[in-house]
Structures are given as structure tokens and as C-alpha cells.
Amino acid sequence: MQPRQLDRPRIRALLAEAEQSLAHGPHSERARLDAEALLLRVAKKNKAWLLTHGEEEFADEAAIHYNELIARRLRGEPIQHITGKAEFYGLPFRVTPAVLIPRPETEHLVEKVLALAAGFSRPRIVDVGTGSGAIAIALAHHLPLAEITAIDLSEPALALARENAAINKVSGRIRFLHGDLLSPVAVEHFDCIVSNPPYVPESDRASLSVEVRDNEPALALFAGSDGLAVYRHLIPAAFAALVPGGFLALEIGADQSAAVRELLAAAGFQQIDFIPDLQNIPRVATARRA
């Protein structure tokens, strides 16, 4: 007599078990979403497939791989690192631990720069600290006449940004340069300078979630004891690099608007303004060189 073959796990049951596990993890509010995202990564399918194939059996090897991904998520690894994908401003991006994961609040920065760029026929824009390339690529996608430069101190970040530009079919419209802040373009001038620089105080390191603190690059997160170290260097350099009438747009941290306003005014900027995020926290600072 042949031994009875055990049934393979069914997709719906696997998903329910994974959701239950994640519900006891650090991101319980995302348990269902994360369980589905990781299952679809293993299955290499889309959400529509999942809705109609819940009773299908999952291969043993695939089930083992899926449970390994769930375990990584339970340890606090970002879902974007596990899947290798993130979306920003409606565009797809590949992400790795070499760069910050693009965040929804940074979309406010892109929206403001798009509005400012409308005042220039062929805006010359530089993105300082481009990371994954999210800001520069979103701007290139929506500003076909813009001349865009993207700078980063990290070579791995620049390599990923170039890859993302290719994914989004804007490679030929963005110049990628390696260097610190504006040093690679020291003799050039721009209509708009945009940056989402590091702005987390070192003293806040312990209070960050494991997902951020242990998985995203410290170089892109922390900026001295008060989080203002990069602004102190970038703001005066940006003033010198802007054409008269040019704009600087910065993402800032919570409770930094007063200090950033002082730095902008001291550098000579005018028309200083702040745009709140959806939690009504000042998130984007803009200023103009008269």
C-alpha cells in the first residue's frame, strides 16, 4: 500500500496564518496588506489572481519561502526591502538598504517644486541627496523640458537611482553626479534646488522604530545633535548656486520650521514659506533668492 500523501497548504489558509502571525508583530495594522504583498511576491502574481485562486494548493518550496519572508517582516525588516519595490508619486521604484525608502510626505515636496518650476520655461533643477532618485525622477516624469541633475554622496545610491531612472524611462534626462551637497556643480547655477536631506537628531536614534533605525542608512537619516547640520551647510551654498529669482525647496523634520526659517533668512533668502503635511506638520520649506 502506498503511503497517503499529505495535502499541500492552500493559499487562503497560508494567508490567514501569516496574517495572524503579523498581527502580533510591530506593524499589526498592516498585517493583511503585508501578508498579501509577500505572498504575491512569492507567487509572482497580482492581486486579481489572489482573489480567484484562494483554494489552490501552494507548492511546499513556495510555502517555505513565504514563511521565511513573514519571519523577516516580524523581525522589523521593511516590507519594501523584502519585496524590493516601492511606489512614489505614482511611479515604481526599486529600493535596497542603501537608500531611504521613499515616503508619502516627500510627495508634498515634489508637488511644490512642480508648482515653482512652472514659472520657468526650461527649469534647471538639482536634487541634492537624491538617494533612490525618487524626487528627480518624479520631476523628470512631469517636467519634460526641465534640465535635471541628481547628486549623492553614496555611490550605491547613485547606482540605484540610475536603475530607477531606466525603469521609469527618464535616464536620458537626468544627469547623475557623485559628491557632497552641491560640490559637483560648484560653478553652475540653477533655477530650483530641491533636497530631502538627513534631518533626524542623533539624540532621537533610540526612539526610532527598529524598521527605520536598523534597516535604513544612517548617512541619510542623522544630521548632528539637533538635526540641522546639513541645512547649515546646504542653505548658504544653495543661495550662491541659485539664479536671481531662483527657489530652494527642502523637506524638514517636525519642530524644525523656526530654526530653518532663521537659517534661510540669515543666508539672504526671502519669501520664506512652509507647507504642512497631512498631519498639519510643517514639512516643506521654500524660499526665494531675490
Buried (B, 14 or more C-beta within 10 A) or exposed (E): EEEEEEEBBBBBEBBBBBBEBBBEBEBEEBBBEBBBBBBBBBBEEEEEBBEEBBEEBBEEEBBEBBBEBBEBBBEBBBBBBBBEBBEBBEBEBBBBBBBBBBEEBBBBBBBBBBEBBEEBEEBBBBBBBBBBBBBBBBBBBBBEEBBBBBBBBBEEBBBBBBBBBEBBEBBEBBBBBEBBBBEBBEEEBBBBBBBBBBBBBBEEEEEBEEBBBEBBBEBBBBBBEBBBBBBBBBBBBBBEBBEEEBBBBBBBBEEBBEBBBEBBEEBEBEEBBBBEBEEEBBBBBBBBBE
